[in-house]
Amino acid sequence: MPRVIKHAVPLRALLPAALLGAFVALAGCDETPPERSGAGFAGLGESTAGFVQAGPDTTLSFPEDHGAHPDYRIEWWYLTANLKDEQGEPLGLQWTLFRQALLSSETTPPEERPEPTPWAADQLWMAHMAVSRGAQHGVAERFARSHSAAPSQQTDGQAGAVASPFRAWLDDWVLESEVTEPGADTFERLTLTAFEGDGEGKARLGYQLTLTAEGPLVLHGRDGFSQKAADGQGSHYYSQPFWRIEGEVTLAGETHTVSGRGWLDREWSSQLLSPDQAGWDWFSLHLDDGRRLMAFRLRGGGDDGGDYRSGSWIAPDGTTRPLASQELTMAPLATSPVAGREVPTRWRLEVPGENLDMIVEAPHAERWMDTTVPYWEGEVVARDHDGGERLGVGYLEMTGY
């Protein structure tokens, strides 16, 4: 499996708790926070005193919310796509930019923060790229730093995200808007460029793509607040699930012309999970009849101590209905050995209110993201549970295995 990492500093994950000790020298901070226990998967359930908390009373606003939210602890711009190449072969890709705030505005006001120099930062960034075709799975990872008070936030720094005109980047991995008209939706048309590996050799990996929105943005949960646990943790969460994607993808040095459908998720929070949640299983599905489904299962955090489930049912015109835990069934049926783990790669998903009963399966199990925070992310195919007819395609992400 081709895997290349650039800017690989000793960062053990994007998220805090046991991780911030590795960030201290990079950020120019003087103190190492204490280790904490019971912080949930990757520290996402740890205490976040001083950071702004996500909640249902915040109204999302666009294009402003396409940009970064440095007063929140964690944030991401997350694209997955189900494509076909010129031979009609399925091909999948992922591009994700993660942001991590080191200092909260309450505990460290702006006048007490390090000056914005190349070695002082209050924001850390991580980006992931993946391309999959058949048994091939290429992965790359990069890291960067920034300061929320620095002019670099206006697109000339090593990493960042600005709302208008929209641009999210780390080095020369760039997702940006082609829309320049005042008042227009900057997410209407984007380009994505990201490559790893020099020249035309077999290690070359990446893509140059155009993304055109063919439907509206979708707010998940309660007007964009997506609850993740029975005791109230959650995130601000919206998606653009209506991308038409065209362009070129390079894997193992071979370039393919591609087209297909994409799904971009935007989330930001300060305490995403409850401390006892061990990870999640998340699906985004493009059904062939134009409907779409987002569904996730968080292992732990339910009212009865069991799993916490939620989702969104999206009509072809973008009309969205939130799905509560009792309206959604997600059951793993079979596992596959991946990276020394047993990972569930065959599932049964049911949405009884929409008369939907599906088997969702990964055609290729070897989609492990062997990155600093390891996880599984790959393409899936949905079929009717009873008749076996294909219903659609999508992506599955699984963490904590």
C-alpha positions in Angstrom: 0.0 0.0 0.0 1.6 3.3 -1.0 1.8 5.6 1.9 3.8 8.9 2.1 3.9 11.4 4.9 5.2 15.0 4.7 6.0 17.3 7.6 5.9 14.3 10.0 6.6 16.0 13.3 6.1 14.0 16.5 2.4 14.7 16.8 0.6 11.6 18.1 -3.0 12.8 17.2 -5.0 15.8 16.3 -6.8 16.0 19.6 -5.6 16.9 23.1 -5.3 15.1 26.4 -2.2 12.8 26.1 -1.5 14.6 22.7 -0.8 18.1 23.7 2.6 17.3 25.2 3.9 16.6 21.7 2.4 19.9 20.5 4.0 22.2 23.1 7.4 22.8 21.5 5.7 23.2 18.1 3.2 25.8 19.5 5.7 27.8 21.7 3.8 27.1 24.9 5.4 26.8 28.3 3.3 24.3 30.1 2.3 20.7 29.4 -1.3 19.9 30.3 -1.8 17.0 32.7 -2.8 13.6 31.4 -6.5 12.9 31.7 -8.4 9.6 31.8 -11.9 8.9 30.6 -11.6 11.2 27.7 -13.4 9.1 25.1 -12.0 8.2 21.7 -8.9 10.3 20.9 -9.6 12.8 23.7 -12.9 14.0 22.1 -14.7 13.5 25.4 -12.3 15.4 27.7 -13.2 18.5 29.6 -13.0 21.7 27.6 -13.1 24.6 30.1 -12.6 27.9 28.4 -13.6 26.9 24.9 -16.9 27.9 23.3 -19.3 25.0 23.6 -21.5 23.8 20.7 -25.2 24.0 21.4 -28.7 24.1 19.9 -29.1 27.9 20.4 -26.5 28.9 17.8 -27.8 29.8 14.3 -25.5 28.8 11.4 -24.7 31.5 8.9 -23.3 31.3 5.4 -20.8 31.9 4.0 -19.3 32.8 7.4 -19.5 29.3 8.8 -17.6 27.8 5.9 -14.5 29.3 7.5 -12.6 28.4 10.7 -14.0 28.8 14.2 -10.8 29.2 16.4 -12.8 29.7 19.6 -13.9 26.1 19.3 -11.4 23.3 20.1 -11.8 21.1 17.1 -13.0 21.4 13.5 -12.8 19.7 10.1 -13.6 20.0 6.4 -14.2 16.4 5.2 -14.7 15.3 1.6 -15.4 11.8 0.4 -16.3 10.8 -3.2 -17.5 7.7 -5.1 -16.2 8.0 -8.6 -15.6 6.0 -11.8 -12.6 6.2 -14.1 -12.5 6.1 -17.9 -12.9 2.3 -17.9 -15.9 2.5 -15.6 -14.0 1.1 -12.7 -15.0 2.4 -9.2 -12.6 4.7 -7.5 -12.9 6.4 -4.1 -11.2 9.3 -2.5 -11.0 11.3 0.7 -9.6 14.7 1.6 -9.8 16.1 5.1 -8.4 19.2 6.8 -8.5 19.1 10.7 -8.0 22.1 13.0 -7.0 21.9 16.7 -7.0 25.0 19.0 -4.4 24.9 21.7 -5.4 27.9 23.7 -8.9 28.9 24.7 -10.0 32.6 24.7 -11.2 32.3 28.3 -8.1 30.7 29.9 -5.6 32.5 27.6 -6.9 35.9 26.4 -5.3 37.3 23.2 -2.9 39.7 25.0 -1.4 36.7 26.8 -0.9 34.5 23.8 2.5 34.0 22.1 3.3 36.5 19.4 2.5 35.1 15.9 6.0 34.0 14.8 6.9 31.0 12.6 7.4 28.8 15.7 4.6 30.1 17.9 1.0 29.0 17.2 -2.4 28.6 18.8 -3.8 26.5 16.0 -2.6 23.2 14.7 -3.6 21.5 11.5 -3.6 18.0 10.0 -4.6 17.0 6.5 -5.3 13.5 5.2 -5.5 12.3 1.6 -6.6 8.9 0.3 -7.2 7.4 -3.1 -8.6 3.8 -3.5 -9.1 1.7 -6.7 -9.6 -2.0 -6.4 -7.0 -3.5 -4.1 -4.9 -0.3 -4.2 -5.2 2.2 -1.4 -2.9 5.2 -1.2 -2.6 7.4 1.9 -0.8 10.7 2.7 -0.7 12.9 5.7 0.6 16.4 6.5 0.8 18.7 9.5 1.1 22.5 10.0 0.7 25.3 12.5 -0.9 28.8 12.5 -1.7 31.7 14.8 -5.3 33.0 14.9 -4.0 36.6 15.2 -1.5 36.4 12.3 -2.1 37.7 8.8 -1.5 34.2 7.5 -5.1 33.5 8.2 -5.8 35.6 5.0 -4.6 32.7 2.8 -0.8 33.2 2.7 0.2 31.1 5.7 1.1 27.4 5.9 -2.5 26.3 6.7 -5.9 27.8 7.4 -9.5 28.3 6.3 -11.2 31.5 5.4 -14.9 31.9 4.5 -15.1 34.4 1.7 -13.8 33.8 -0.8 -13.7 30.3 0.6 -10.3 28.7 0.9 -9.1 25.8 3.1 -5.5 24.6 2.7 -2.4 23.0 4.1 0.7 23.8 2.0 -0.3 23.2 -1.6 -3.3 21.0 -0.7 -6.1 23.4 -1.4 -9.9 23.3 -1.4 -11.2 26.7 -2.7 -14.2 28.4 -4.2 -14.4 29.5 -7.9 -17.4 31.7 -7.0 -16.5 35.4 -6.8 -19.8 37.2 -7.2 -20.8 39.2 -4.1 -23.5 37.5 -2.0 -23.3 34.2 -4.0 -23.0 30.8 -2.3 -19.2 30.2 -2.2 -19.8 26.5 -1.9 -21.6 26.4 -5.2 -18.4 25.5 -7.1 -15.1 24.4 -5.6 -11.8 23.1 -6.9 -9.6 20.6 -5.0 -5.9 20.2 -5.7 -3.7 17.8 -3.6 -0.7 15.8 -4.7 2.1 13.9 -2.9 5.2 12.5 -4.4 7.4 14.2 -7.0 7.4 13.8 -10.7 5.6 10.9 -12.4 6.9 7.9 -10.4 4.9 5.1 -8.9 4.7 6.9 -5.5 2.8 9.8 -7.1 -0.7 10.2 -5.4 -3.3 12.9 -5.6 -6.0 14.6 -7.6 -7.2 17.8 -9.3 -11.0 18.1 -9.2 -13.9 20.4 -9.8 -16.9 20.1 -7.4 -20.3 21.5 -8.6 -23.2 21.6 -6.1 -26.4 20.3 -7.6 -28.5 20.7 -4.4 -28.6 22.8 -1.2 -26.5 22.6 2.0 -28.0 20.3 4.6 -28.2 21.1 8.3 -28.0 18.0 10.6 -29.8 17.5 13.9 -31.5 20.5 15.3 -30.9 23.3 12.9 -27.3 22.3 12.6 -26.6 21.1 16.1 -25.9 17.4 16.0 -26.2 15.8 19.5 -23.7 13.0 20.0 -24.6 11.6 23.5 -27.6 11.4 25.7 -26.0 13.9 28.2 -25.9 16.6 25.6 -22.4 16.7 23.9 -22.4 17.5 20.2 -21.2 19.6 17.3 -22.3 22.1 14.8 -22.7 19.9 11.7 -23.8 20.6 8.1 -23.0 18.9 4.8 -23.0 19.5 1.1 -24.1 16.0 -0.1 -24.9 17.0 -3.7 -21.5 17.4 -5.3 -21.0 16.4 -8.9 -17.2 15.8 -9.2 -15.1 15.7 -12.4 -11.3 15.8 -12.9 -8.2 13.6 -12.7 -6.9 11.3 -10.0 -3.4 9.8 -9.8 -2.7 6.6 -7.9 0.6 4.6 -8.0 1.8 7.0 -10.7 -1.2 6.3 -13.1 -3.6 9.1 -13.9 -7.3 8.5 -14.5 -10.1 10.8 -15.7 -12.9 10.5 -13.2 -16.5 11.6 -12.5 -19.0 10.9 -9.9 -20.6 12.1 -6.6 -19.1 13.6 -3.5 -20.1 14.5 0.1 -18.5 17.2 2.1 -19.0 17.4 5.9 -18.3 20.4 8.1 -18.2 20.0 11.9 -16.8 22.0 14.8 -17.1 21.5 18.5 -15.2 21.7 21.8 -16.4 18.4 23.4 -17.7 16.2 20.7 -18.3 13.0 22.7 -19.0 11.9 26.3 -16.1 10.4 28.2 -17.3 6.9 27.9 -17.8 6.8 24.1 -15.2 4.5 22.5 -15.5 5.5 18.8 -18.1 5.7 16.0 -19.4 4.1 12.8 -20.5 6.7 10.3 -22.2 6.3 6.9 -22.9 8.7 4.0 -25.0 7.1 1.3 -26.0 8.3 -2.2 -29.0 6.2 -3.2 -29.7 5.7 -6.9 -33.2 7.2 -6.7 -31.7 10.6 -5.6 -32.3 10.2 -1.8 -29.4 10.4 0.6 -28.7 9.1 4.1 -26.3 10.1 6.8 -26.3 7.8 9.8 -23.9 7.3 12.7 -23.6 5.0 15.7 -21.5 6.2 18.7 -20.4 3.2 20.8 -21.6 4.3 24.3 -23.4 7.4 25.4 -27.0 6.2 25.0 -29.7 6.7 27.6 -29.4 3.1 28.7 -25.6 3.0 28.6 -25.8 1.5 25.1 -25.0 3.0 21.7 -26.1 6.5 20.6 -27.6 6.6 17.1 -28.6 9.5 14.9 -28.9 10.5 11.3 -30.5 12.6 8.5 -32.8 11.4 5.8 -32.3 13.7 2.8 -34.8 14.0 -0.1 -33.7 14.7 -3.7 -34.5 18.4 -3.3 -32.5 18.6 -0.1 -35.5 18.5 2.3 -34.0 16.9 5.4 -35.7 14.9 8.3 -33.6 14.2 11.4 -33.6 10.6 12.5 -33.8 9.8 16.2 -32.1 6.7 17.7 -35.4 4.7 17.6 -35.9 5.5 13.9 -32.6 3.9 12.9 -31.1 0.4 13.2 -27.4 -0.2 12.5 -26.1 -3.7 13.1 -22.7 -5.1 12.1 -23.1 -8.5 10.4 -19.5 -9.6 9.5 -16.0 -8.4 10.2 -12.7 -8.5 8.2 -9.2 -8.7 9.4 -7.6 -5.3 8.8 -4.3 -4.0 10.2 -4.3 -6.6 12.9 -7.9 -5.8 13.9 -11.3 -7.2 13.3 -13.3 -4.4 11.6 -17.0 -4.7 10.7 -17.3 -4.3 6.9 -20.8 -5.7 6.4 -23.8 -4.0 8.0 -27.6 -4.0 8.1 -29.1 -0.5 8.1 -32.8 0.0 8.5 -34.9 3.2 8.4 -38.4 1.7 8.9 -40.1 5.1 8.5 -38.8 5.3 4.9 -39.4 1.5 4.2 -35.7 1.1 3.8 -33.8 -2.1 4.7 -30.3 -2.5 3.4 -27.2 -4.5 3.5 -24.2 -2.1 3.3 -20.9 -3.7 2.5 -17.3 -2.7 1.7 -16.2 -4.3 -1.6 -12.6 -4.0 -0.4 -11.8 -4.3 3.3 -8.2 -3.0 3.1 -9.0 0.7 3.6 -7.1 1.3 6.8 -5.9 4.9 7.3 -2.5 4.2 8.8 -2.2 7.8 9.9 -1.2 9.4 13.2 -4.8 8.9 14.4 -5.6 5.5 12.7 -9.1 4.6 11.5 -10.9 2.8 8.7 -12.4 4.8 5.8 -13.6 3.4 2.5 -16.2 2.9 -0.1 -19.4 0.9 0.4 -22.2 -0.5 -1.7 -25.9 -0.6 -0.4 -28.2 -3.4 -1.6 -31.8 -4.3 -0.8 -31.8 -6.7 2.2 -34.4 -9.1 0.6 -33.8 -8.9 -3.1 -30.2 -7.9 -3.3 -30.7 -5.2 -5.8 -28.2 -2.3 -5.7 -29.6 0.7 -4.0 -26.6 3.1 -4.0 -23.0 3.8 -3.0 -21.3 5.7 -0.3 -18.6 5.9 2.4 -18.1 4.3 5.8 -15.8 5.6 8.5 -15.0 3.6 11.7 -12.9 4.8 14.6 -11.8 3.2 17.8 -11.1 -0.3 16.6 
